[in-house]
């Protein structure tokens, strides 16, 4: 009976050790990015914002500027209307003519 109790205690200790090892592995898998950066002495990340931000200031605040400043752009903003009719190679006069034709 004593041998069975000793074996049971040994198995319990092994199970606890395995659980602790699994816990340690799981904890090691979750790393705080700031802590990791300090450990390996990395600089803070830099954001590089790229895009085609051509804008026309003639009709008010351009949509791209409003979007960057406020995080939103109203559905009736004038840039949406201009964007819907945009075609590469057109000049502003051609856009104005198209707009006049659509209004008639």
C-alpha positions as CSV (number, residue, x, y, z in Angstrom):
1,X,0.0,0.0,0.0
2,X,2.9,2.3,0.8
3,X,4.4,1.7,-2.6
4,X,1.1,2.6,-4.4
5,X,0.9,5.8,-2.3
6,X,4.5,6.7,-3.2
7,X,3.9,6.0,-6.9
8,X,0.7,8.1,-6.8
9,X,2.6,11.0,-5.2
10,X,5.3,10.7,-7.8
11,X,2.8,10.8,-10.6
12,X,1.1,13.8,-9.0
13,X,4.4,15.6,-8.8
14,X,5.2,14.8,-12.4
15,X,1.8,16.1,-13.5
16,X,2.3,19.3,-11.5
17,X,5.7,19.8,-13.1
18,X,4.3,19.2,-16.6
19,X,1.5,21.7,-15.9
20,X,4.1,24.3,-14.6
21,X,6.2,23.7,-17.7
22,X,3.1,24.2,-20.0
23,X,2.2,27.4,-18.0
24,X,5.8,28.7,-18.4
25,X,5.8,28.0,-22.1
26,X,2.4,29.7,-22.5
27,X,3.6,32.7,-20.5
28,X,6.8,32.9,-22.6
29,X,4.7,32.9,-25.8
30,X,2.9,36.2,-24.8
31,X,5.5,38.9,-24.9
32,X,4.9,42.5,-24.2
33,X,6.2,44.4,-27.4
34,X,7.7,47.2,-25.2
35,X,9.5,44.7,-23.1
36,X,10.8,42.9,-26.2
37,X,12.0,46.2,-27.7
38,X,13.9,47.0,-24.5
39,X,15.4,43.5,-24.4
40,X,16.7,43.7,-28.0
41,X,17.2,47.5,-28.0
42,X,15.1,48.2,-31.0
43,X,13.9,51.7,-31.9
44,X,10.2,52.5,-31.8
45,X,8.4,51.7,-35.1
46,X,7.9,54.5,-37.6
47,X,4.7,54.9,-39.7
48,X,5.2,55.9,-43.3
49,X,2.0,57.1,-44.9
50,X,2.0,56.9,-48.7
51,X,-0.7,57.6,-51.3
52,X,-1.8,59.7,-54.2
53,X,-3.1,62.8,-52.3
54,X,-3.6,65.1,-55.2
55,X,-6.2,67.6,-54.2
56,X,-8.0,70.6,-55.7
57,X,-8.4,73.5,-53.3
58,X,-10.8,75.5,-55.5
59,X,-14.0,74.0,-54.1
60,X,-13.1,74.0,-50.4
61,X,-11.3,71.5,-48.1
62,X,-10.2,68.5,-50.2
63,X,-11.7,65.2,-49.2
64,X,-8.3,63.6,-48.5
65,X,-7.5,66.4,-46.0
66,X,-10.8,66.2,-44.3
67,X,-10.5,62.4,-44.0
68,X,-7.0,62.7,-42.5
69,X,-8.1,65.4,-40.1
70,X,-11.4,64.0,-38.9
71,X,-11.3,60.3,-39.9
72,X,-14.5,60.5,-42.0
73,X,-15.9,62.0,-45.1
74,X,-19.5,62.9,-45.6
75,X,-21.4,61.0,-48.4
76,X,-22.3,64.3,-50.0
77,X,-18.7,65.7,-50.0
78,X,-17.9,67.4,-53.4
79,X,-14.8,65.1,-53.9
80,X,-17.1,62.1,-54.2
81,X,-18.9,63.8,-57.1
82,X,-15.7,64.7,-58.8
83,X,-14.3,61.3,-58.2
84,X,-17.3,59.6,-59.8
85,X,-16.7,61.5,-63.1
86,X,-12.9,61.4,-63.0
87,X,-11.1,59.9,-66.1
88,X,-7.4,60.0,-66.7
89,X,-6.4,62.6,-69.3
90,X,-9.3,64.9,-68.7
91,X,-8.7,68.6,-68.0
92,X,-10.7,70.6,-65.5
93,X,-12.6,72.3,-68.4
94,X,-13.9,69.0,-69.6
95,X,-15.1,68.2,-66.1
96,X,-16.9,71.5,-66.0
97,X,-18.6,70.8,-69.4
98,X,-19.7,67.4,-68.3
99,X,-21.1,68.8,-65.1
100,X,-23.1,71.4,-67.0
101,X,-24.5,68.8,-69.4
102,X,-25.6,66.6,-66.5
103,X,-27.4,69.5,-64.8
104,X,-29.3,70.3,-68.0
